[in-house]
């Protein structure tokens, strides 16, 4: 059976992206692989084996356009209200908290935040299928 191990996004400013993902989600550099024309940064934390791969193409000066096919990354947290407040205090501008009901029952509580390159990240309260 296949196992999901990472998702990759292209970023313009390595330092800015590393700081965002550290401050927002506690991700640190698990490995940095430097090549002639690009750098790969694998970010992770102790909560999961899944990694976020940041690709930095050297010499790139124009921002990337996420396009209309990209949706979002998702992370789960114990307390969505506390996480929202923490991210707001850091000046990271999280969106409003949304409650999604299905068949009259709460399915999910979540908000979105946008990284420095325009990628959306969904922050979900841990419950049900969102562990």
N, C-alpha and C positions, 0 to 999 in steps of 0.2 A: 504494500500500500504506500502511496506517495505521502510525504510529510512536507508541509509548508515550512520553509526555512527563512526566507527573506522576501522583502519587496524592495524594489529599487526606484529611486527618483533622482532626477538631475537637478543640481543646485548650482547657483551662480557664485555665492560667497561662502566658502568653506567655514570660516570662523563664525559667521553670523548664524549659519544653519546648525552647527554643533552647539552653540550657546542656546539657541531656541529649543532644540530637542533635549538638552540637558536640563534647562530651567523648567520646561513644560512637562516633561515626562520622565525625567531621571535617567535618560539614556546617555551612556558613555561610549567612548570608542573601544570596541572589542578588538578591532584590527584596522590598520591603515596600510593600504597597498599603493605605493607610488609608482607610476609608470611615466614614460616620456611625455605623453600627451594627455594623460588623465590620472586622477587619483580616486581610489575606491575607499570609502569609509564605512565600516560595518558598526552600527550602533546597537546596543542592547542594554538590558538591565536584568537584575536577578529574578524578576517576576516571570520571565518567559524565555524560551530558547529562540523564539522568532526574532529576527534582526531586521533593521531598516538599513538598506545600503544606499548611501549617498554617493553619487557619481559627480565629480567635479572635473569638467573638461577644461584643461589649461588654455588660457588665451581667450576664453569666451567672455564677451563683454555685454552681450544682449541677454535680458531675462528670458527664461523659457516660458512658453505658453502651455499650460497643462492640457489644453485642448478640450474637446467635448466628449471624449471617451473616458477620461479619468473621473472616478467618483470620489473616493476618500479612503484613507486609512482609518482604522478604528482601534481604540484602546478602551479597556474597562477599568473602573476605579471603585473603591469601597464606598466613597461618599462624594457623589457628584456635586452637591452643594458646596462642600468644603473645597473641592478641586476648582470649581468655578471661581470661588472667592479668591483662592490662592493665585490663579492665573490672572485674574483681574488686578490684584494687588501688584503683580509683576509688570503690569502694563501691556499684557499680551492680547487684550481685547477679545475675550471669548464671547461667542454669541449667546443669545438667551437660552435658558433651560427649557426644553420641550418635553411634554409628556405625551406619549403615543399609546392610545388605547386600542384594543382589539376585542370585539365581542363583549364590550362592557367592562373589560378588565385591563389594568395597567400592563402594557407590554414592555415599555422602555421609558427611561428618563435619560435625557442626553442633551448635549450642546455641541456645537462645532467651533473649532478654532482654526485659523489659517496661518501656515508657516510663512517665513520670509519670501518664499518663492511662489506663493499663491496656492499651495496644496492644502486641501481641507483635511482635517482630522476630526473624527467623531469621538467624543468622550462620553462613554455610556456608564450608567450605574450598574454595578455587578448584580445581576439577578437573572433568573431563568436561563435562557440560552446565552446570555451575555456574561460569561464568567470571567 
